[in-house]
Amino acid sequence: MTYEETLAWLYHLEVSRGWDLKLESVREALSRLGSPQDAFAALHVAGTNGKGSTAAFAQSVLTRGGLRVGLFTSPHLSDFRERIRVGDEQMSGDAVVDLVGEIRGRLAGSGVELTFFEFTTAMAFLHFARRRIDVGVIEVGLGGRLDATNVVVPKAAVVTTIGFDHERYLGSTLAAIAGEKAGIFKPMVPAVVGRVAGDALDVLLGVAAERGCPLRLLGRDFHAETQAEGFDYRGRRTIRGIRPRLLGGFQVDNAAVALAALEDGGWLDGIPDDVVRSGVGGVVWPGRLEILRERPRLVVDGAHNPAGVAALVGELPAIARGRRVHLVFGALADKRWAEMAERLAGSVADVVVVPVQERRSVAPARVAEVFRALRPTRVEASATAAVDALLGDPALATDVVLVAGSLFLVGEVRTHLLGTNQ
């Protein structure tokens, strides 16, 4: 098959099999593939928001520290190959085709049927094992306890944040969601937790205690002390003057959590302070408070749940600097899109509601009803048409255009403006 045909086959798994949260199938598949997940040390990263950036910080520091590092994240923005990387190199199209063909062949007749994410996880682990990586930084896809990535036994586990998302699968309370995230905690393996409080924190602490996991909590056991520019990390070791390139105060938390996890995994000991600073400062994580152009200033952010939108709203004043903000919004039907809309409305001048190019997109007319009660609102047939119209309006040259509500939406806009390789 060609690369395009291979992707079509993979994406069909998402339609035909959806999410099937259990570990039996992926364990059996990996066993038949030689248990590649056991060939490297792992850092396992879960959380409602921030897990992708945290994983990227960890991978960057480790890579600049001289280790061969694999990074597995999801979803992608523009190209499937973004999901599986070694160092700064994305998996090649030829490697995708070869691995899909090989795994299909080796599982043929076995009775093992994998979902899209299970198959992708198996691909990542087999690719990493064959590239002889030292460390795999593995981002959880959904939840934790029954996520396909939860076959790894890591040297450290992370839960970045707890918020409402994927309630259909994870539960309708923060405590229930925390219980699913804590499912990645393994006996005696250190656990690192970001800014989590209340019942959710109680659950994480309880699971860690039951499993004998030494747990460190941001703000209690390690700290990110914000300075005029950047922050100082204070954990078992103090590293001063760290300056993330990524916008948003929450990225300081993500970087600190990553460094604490690297400490607990024993990886940070041999990496000098200047290399740590370079690693954190060198991370580019597209689609998260990313400024794509000026005049007007175009900002894209993948916030797709209430907690992510709250963080975005908190950062908007510093990004807009008093300028009017014009929102392009689209969301998936299984998200809390009405709550997101209500939170965003108070920070923008007007709204353009668009469909998301994904089968789960909520109908723009439904979203527009919520926004119209709060701000001037119109519906456009596509995100690309809406963005082109706003960018081409000379009256908006000094304003801000914000695209938010879904990572799929951000990916569509980025690909339209930048192509697939940016």
C-alpha positions, 0 to 999 in steps of 0.5 A: 500500500502507499502511505495514503492508503495505509493511513486510510486503513488505519483511520478506518479502524477508528470508525469501525472499532472506536475506543475499546478500553481494555488491555487484553488485546494490546497485551496479546498483540505486543506479546506476539510482536516480541514485547517491544515495550520492555526494550526501553525505559519509560516515562509515562505521562497522563493528565487532562491538560498539559500532558503533551507539553510536559512530555515534550519538555521531558523529551527535549531535556533528555535528548539534549542530555545525550540520550536517544529518546522516543516520544509518543503523543496524540492526536496529531495536528497535520500529519500522522507521523507527528505522533511517533518521533525519535529525537527531533525526527518524525517517523518516516512515511516508509516506516509507517507503511512497513510497520503497518504491513508487518504488524497486520501480517504478524497478527493475521489469523491470531484473532487479535483485533486492535483499535486505531489507538491500540494499533498506533501504540504497538507501532510506536513501541516496535519502532522505538525498540528497533531504533534502540532508544534509551528512554520512551516518553509515552503520553496516555491517549485517554484516561490511564487505567485502561489506556493502551499505553498502560502496558509499560512499567515506567521509571516514573509516572506523571499526572499533570492536571485533573479536569472534566473531559471524556466523561463518557469513558472516565466518569462524571466526577473529578474523583472518578476521573482521577481514579482512572488517571491514577491507573498508571501508577505502578507498585513502587514506581515514583509518581509526580503530580501537577496542580491538583487539589480537592477530591481528585488529589485525595484519590491520587494520594490514596492510590499512590499510598496503596501501591507504595508509590513515592509521590511528589506534588507541585507546590508541596514537594517541588516548586516553580518560582516564577521570575521576571523572565522564566522560572527557577526550579526547586526540587531535589536540585535547584536550577535557575533561570529556565525560560520556556519558549512556549507561551502561557504561565501553565507551561511553567508548571508543565516544565517543572513537572517534567523536571521532577519526573526526570529527577525521579526517574534518575535521568536528570542527575547527569544533565548540567543546568545549562543543558536543562535550560536549553532543553526546556527553552528549545521546546516548540509545541504547535497549536498551544497558544501559538502565534502564527502571524501578525496584523492581525495577530493570529493565535491558535490554541487547542483548548478543548475542555473547560479547564483548558479554556479557563487557562486560555482565558487567563492568558488572553489579556497578555496576548491581546494587550487591549486589542479586540479579539475575534473568535473562530470556534468549533468543537466536538459534540462529546465535549462540554462545548456550551460551557467552553462557549460561555467561558470564552464569550466574556473575553472576545468581541465577536464570534464565528462558529465553524464545523470541525472536520471530524465526524464528531463535530457539533453542529455550528447552529447549536453552538451559535445559539449559545454564543448569540445570547452573549456576543455578536455571532455568525456561522461560516461553512468552514474554518479556513474560509472564516480565517481567510476572511478575518485575516483579509479584512483591513479593518482588523489589522491591529486586532487579534484573531483567536482559533480555539475549541478543538485540536482538530480545528487548530490542525486544519487551520495550521495546515491551511496556512502553513502546510503539513511540515510546520 
